[in-house]
Amino acid sequence: MGVEIERKFLVRGDAWKRLAPGVLLRQGYLSSSAERIVRVRIEDAAATLTIKGRTTGATRGEWEYPMPLEDARVLLDTLCERPLVEKFRYRIPIGGMMWEVDEFLGENAGLVVAEIELTSEDQSFDRPEWLGEEVTHDSRYANASLLRHPYCRW
């Protein structure tokens, strides 16, 4: 079984933007319930199907599979819940680990969050100066939640 241990933070300022190029991600949800997330994502010319289980603490089951790009396009255009979640992702290496900073678009414009995947919930990591408040346990910041309750409506 795949496991994801992830912590999520708000981002301050825009100094992080010069540290890496952004890549556009388009993603949609076939299921966005708390018990199971089934997501289709296109990043550049690659597509993935991801299944995630219920989160306990900062940990949850996660399974990710490559899928044909054209199949992903059809699913995003016809079957996924609306609206789609679109964002630019910046992958920034710091202290031997990879931070993913997401700058959201559309109805979630103005929201910028940073995530780091860990090997254990108590693993230590370097905190970049642009890291703000931790929101790991605030479900409003989950991508599937932003689908139903976009940032512009908070």
ChimeraX attribute file (.defattr): number of C-alpha atoms within 10 A of each C-alpha:
attribute: neighborCount
match mode: 1-to-1
recipient: residues
	/A:1	5
	/A:2	10
	/A:3	13
	/A:4	18
	/A:5	20
	/A:6	17
	/A:7	18
	/A:8	24
	/A:9	19
	/A:10	19
	/A:11	23
	/A:12	15
	/A:13	11
	/A:14	10
	/A:15	10
	/A:16	17
	/A:17	14
	/A:18	10
	/A:19	12
	/A:20	13
	/A:21	11
	/A:22	16
	/A:23	13
	/A:24	17
	/A:25	17
	/A:26	17
	/A:27	26
	/A:28	27
	/A:29	26
	/A:30	18
	/A:31	16
	/A:32	19
	/A:33	13
	/A:34	13
	/A:35	10
	/A:36	16
	/A:37	17
	/A:38	20
	/A:39	24
	/A:40	25
	/A:41	25
	/A:42	22
	/A:43	15
	/A:44	11
	/A:45	8
	/A:46	13
	/A:47	22
	/A:48	19
	/A:49	20
	/A:50	17
	/A:51	19
	/A:52	21
	/A:53	18
	/A:54	14
	/A:55	15
	/A:56	10
	/A:57	12
	/A:58	17
	/A:59	19
	/A:60	15
	/A:61	16
	/A:62	18
	/A:63	14
	/A:64	14
	/A:65	10
	/A:66	13
	/A:67	16
	/A:68	13
	/A:69	17
	/A:70	13
	/A:71	13
	/A:72	23
	/A:73	17
	/A:74	11
	/A:75	19
	/A:76	23
	/A:77	13
	/A:78	10
	/A:79	12
	/A:80	20
	/A:81	20
	/A:82	14
	/A:83	16
	/A:84	20
	/A:85	22
	/A:86	22
	/A:87	22
	/A:88	18
	/A:89	22
	/A:90	22
	/A:91	19
	/A:92	17
	/A:93	12
	/A:94	12
	/A:95	10
	/A:96	8
	/A:97	12
	/A:98	15
	/A:99	20
	/A:100	17
	/A:101	25
	/A:102	23
	/A:103	21
	/A:104	22
	/A:105	16
	/A:106	14
	/A:107	18
	/A:108	21
	/A:109	14
	/A:110	12
	/A:111	17
	/A:112	21
	/A:113	22
	/A:114	24
	/A:115	21
	/A:116	15
	/A:117	18
	/A:118	18
	/A:119	12
	/A:120	12
	/A:121	13
	/A:122	9
	/A:123	9
	/A:124	9
	/A:125	12
	/A:126	9
	/A:127	11
	/A:128	12
	/A:129	11
	/A:130	14
	/A:131	17
	/A:132	16
	/A:133	11
	/A:134	15
	/A:135	17
	/A:136	17
	/A:137	14
	/A:138	9
	/A:139	12
	/A:140	17
	/A:141	20
	/A:142	13
	/A:143	20
	/A:144	24
	/A:145	15
	/A:146	20
	/A:147	20
	/A:148	13
	/A:149	15
	/A:150	20
	/A:151	19
	/A:152	12
	/A:153	8
	/A:154	7
